[in-house]
């Protein structure tokens, strides 16, 4: 009888240990498939955050700073120009003596001056620069050449002859109303009284290149197009 009880106890103990071991395995271990599924989920979660970081870096690298984009031609300088015999001549155009003669003919007068420290002009910022002045009937054009062999470029134009018109077809002798209609962005600098002289200025946003119309007797007397030199 005692032997039978001992056998029963051993069987019961074995059953309890087997159940306990199975419970531990179910809590602490996973099947290979479950482990792979959890690993895949973890990788998806990790990857889901990666594109956000990469996208933000791409967006920041593609961000365009103001003024960094190249424009097709220089709109400002194309406006600051006049037309003659199908040639459009603008501020900052390069123009040597041969080019000027091809576009406008031989000048009545041509002066050249290279700035030096003792030339009496007190233009220290232009020392070494060479200025040329081309004079035609009703037209004067000034060019400047930067030292070190750079090409001449136009920096000042003065027009008094009506045969030279701006790119918006304004010329000497046109009425003030015609000028205002052609250049609505411009403004009179003085009171603009009909019996007084005044200047009407078209000044683009760079504040360096300017077109100024001198008004007398409510008409355009002369036109100046110029670029301020540093």
Secondary structure in CASP SS format (residue, H / E / C, confidence):
PFRMAT SS
TARGET T0000
AUTHOR 0000-0000-0000
METHOD secondary structure of the structure
MODEL  1
X C 1.00
X H 1.00
X H 1.00
X H 1.00
X H 1.00
X H 1.00
X H 1.00
X H 1.00
X H 1.00
X H 1.00
X H 1.00
X H 1.00
X H 1.00
X H 1.00
X H 1.00
X H 1.00
X H 1.00
X H 1.00
X H 1.00
X H 1.00
X H 1.00
X H 1.00
X H 1.00
X H 1.00
X H 1.00
X H 1.00
X H 1.00
X H 1.00
X C 1.00
X C 1.00
X C 1.00
X H 1.00
X H 1.00
X H 1.00
X H 1.00
X H 1.00
X H 1.00
X H 1.00
X H 1.00
X H 1.00
X H 1.00
X H 1.00
X H 1.00
X H 1.00
X H 1.00
X H 1.00
X H 1.00
X H 1.00
X H 1.00
X H 1.00
X H 1.00
X H 1.00
X H 1.00
X H 1.00
X H 1.00
X H 1.00
X H 1.00
X H 1.00
X H 1.00
X H 1.00
X H 1.00
X H 1.00
X C 1.00
X C 1.00
X C 1.00
X C 1.00
X C 1.00
X C 1.00
X C 1.00
X C 1.00
X C 1.00
X C 1.00
X C 1.00
X C 1.00
X H 1.00
X H 1.00
X H 1.00
X H 1.00
X H 1.00
X C 1.00
X E 1.00
X E 1.00
X E 1.00
X E 1.00
X C 1.00
X C 1.00
X E 1.00
X E 1.00
X E 1.00
X E 1.00
X C 1.00
X C 1.00
X C 1.00
X E 1.00
X C 1.00
X C 1.00
X H 1.00
X H 1.00
X H 1.00
X H 1.00
X H 1.00
X H 1.00
X H 1.00
X H 1.00
X C 1.00
X C 1.00
X C 1.00
X C 1.00
X E 1.00
X E 1.00
X E 1.00
X E 1.00
X E 1.00
X E 1.00
X C 1.00
X C 1.00
X C 1.00
X C 1.00
X C 1.00
X C 1.00
X C 1.00
X C 1.00
X C 1.00
X H 1.00
X H 1.00
X H 1.00
X C 1.00
X C 1.00
X C 1.00
X E 1.00
X E 1.00
X E 1.00
X E 1.00
X E 1.00
X E 1.00
X E 1.00
X C 1.00
X C 1.00
X E 1.00
X E 1.00
X E 1.00
X E 1.00
X E 1.00
X E 1.00
X E 1.00
X C 1.00
X C 1.00
X C 1.00
X C 1.00
X C 1.00
X C 1.00
X E 1.00
X E 1.00
X E 1.00
X E 1.00
X E 1.00
X E 1.00
X E 1.00
X E 1.00
X C 1.00
X C 1.00
X C 1.00
X C 1.00
X C 1.00
X E 1.00
X E 1.00
X C 1.00
X C 1.00
X C 1.00
X C 1.00
X C 1.00
X C 1.00
X C 1.00
X C 1.00
X E 1.00
X H 1.00
X H 1.00
X H 1.00
X H 1.00
X H 1.00
X H 1.00
X H 1.00
X C 1.00
X C 1.00
X C 1.00
X C 1.00
X E 1.00
X E 1.00
X C 1.00
X C 1.00
X C 1.00
X C 1.00
X C 1.00
X C 1.00
X C 1.00
X C 1.00
X C 1.00
X E 1.00
X E 1.00
X E 1.00
X E 1.00
X E 1.00
X E 1.00
X C 1.00
X C 1.00
X C 1.00
X C 1.00
X C 1.00
X E 1.00
X E 1.00
X E 1.00
X E 1.00
X E 1.00
X E 1.00
X E 1.00
X E 1.00
X C 1.00
X C 1.00
X E 1.00
X E 1.00
X E 1.00
X E 1.00
X E 1.00
X E 1.00
X E 1.00
X E 1.00
X E 1.00
X C 1.00
X C 1.00
X C 1.00
END
